[in-house]
Amino acid sequence: MSHKILHQWKALEYNLSKKSAAWGISIVIVSIIFVIIGILKYDITIIALAILGGFTILHFGRKKPKNIIFTIRSDGIQINNKLREYKNIESFWIFEEHNELVMHSQKKLMPLIHINLGSENKKHIKELLLQFLQIKEETYPIYDIFARFIGY
């Protein structure tokens, strides 16, 4: 079955936030505090999670976002080479303040798909998507708020 490309743009995987040396030091300090708590409570789980969590946050904090090609097609939204068909997407919402399109998929494990709009015209994107999907206001997920708070 043929599909029609309606709009295409290239944007970063996510908006990169600058992280200072103080950011890295604060992650290390918080991890050390949790390790000490784990030692005082004789809890190896807290120690392991503190070390693993600290390394994971530092590792992903240094990761540079990839350039992604986003394509609005007549049969779905393509993110690089992966097609998200409209039949598997319940609704969408555009967060103006974060310059982000969020689609609510039918998957239970990862229901929200975040797409960086870059410098694209949000009104045009909205008009295109309204041909295929319903718009439904979403609240910004707490884990995303927390991630932005710690500098992601």
N, C-alpha and C positions, 0 to 999 in steps of 0.2 A: 504494500500500500504506500502510495506516495504521500509525502508531507510537504508543507509549505513553510519556509523560514519567514517569520514575520518581523523578527528583530534579533540582533546579535550584538554583544558587547564583550569587552575584555576588562576584567577587574581583578584586583587582588583577592585571594581566598578569604581574607578578613582584613580589617583595618589594623595596621601595625601601630602599636603604641610604643613610644620610646621608654626604655627602662634604664634608669641610672644605676650606678654602682650601689647606691643606698638601697635600691630595690632588691638586688641580689643579697646584700648583707642582711636585710630584714628577713628574707626567706630563710637564710641560714640560722639567724638568731631564733626565729620561731620554731624551727626544726629542733634546735638544741634544747630549747625550753621543753618541748614535748618529749625529747629523749630523757631529760632529767626527770620529768614527771613519771615516765615509764620505769625508770630505774627506782625511784622512790616507792612506786606502787608494785614493784616486782612484776611488771606486765610487759612481756616481750612483744605483744601485739602492738602496743602503743609505740614502743621503740622502733619496731619494723615499719609501721605506717609513717612515723615521723621521718625516718631516713628515706624511705621510698618516695613519700610525698614530696619531700624537699628536693630530691634529685629530679623528680618528674616535673615539678613546677619550674625549676631552673632550666631544665633541658628544653621544655616547650616554650619557655620565655625567650630563649635565644633563637628559636626557629623562625626563619623568614617565610612569609606567606608566598604561595605560588601564584602565578598569573593563571586565571581560569577564563575559559571562553564560555559564556552563557548565551543560550539561544532559545528564544521563544518560538516554538513551532506550532503548527496547527494540531499536532497530536500530543504535545506535551512540552515540558521545559527540559532542555538538554544542558547538562553541566559537564563540560568537556565532552567525553564520549558516553556518558551515562544519561539515558533518557528517563525522566520522571513523567509518566503518562498522566494526563488530566483525570482519568478515571480512578487513579489512586491518590488523588489530592482532594481533600474536602473543601479547603478554602485558602485564602491568602490575605495578608495584611502588609502594608508598607509602614515601617517605622521611620518617619521623616527625620527625627532627631539622630538616628543611628545610620541613616542612609542605607537601609536594609529592607529587603523583601523577605517575608517569612511565609512559608507555605505550610499548612497543616496537613500532613499526610495521614493515611489510614493506618500506618504502622504504629503499634503500641509502644515498642521499645524506644524509638527515636521519632516522635511525631512531628517535630518542627524541623524544617529545612531552611537554613539561613542563606541568603544570597546577597552578596555585596553589590549594590547598584552603581558604585563608582560615581561617575559624573553623568549618569543617564538621567533623562527626563522622567521623573517619577509619575507624572500625570499620563504620559504616553504609555508607560509600562502598565499602569493601572487600567487604562482603557483597553489595551490589548488583552490583558488577563480576564477582564470582565466578560469577554466574549465566551470564555470557557469555564470560568470558576466563579464561585460566589465570594464576595468579600466579607470577612468577619473580623471584627476588631479583636486583637490579641493583646494580652498583657505581656510585658517583657518578662521572660522567665527569670526566676530568682537566681539560678545558676549563672545566667549571663550578666545579671547585675553584679553578682559577687565577682565574676571573672573580670569585669571592667574595673571594679573597685580595687582589685589587687594588681591591676596593670596589664590585663590581657586584652 
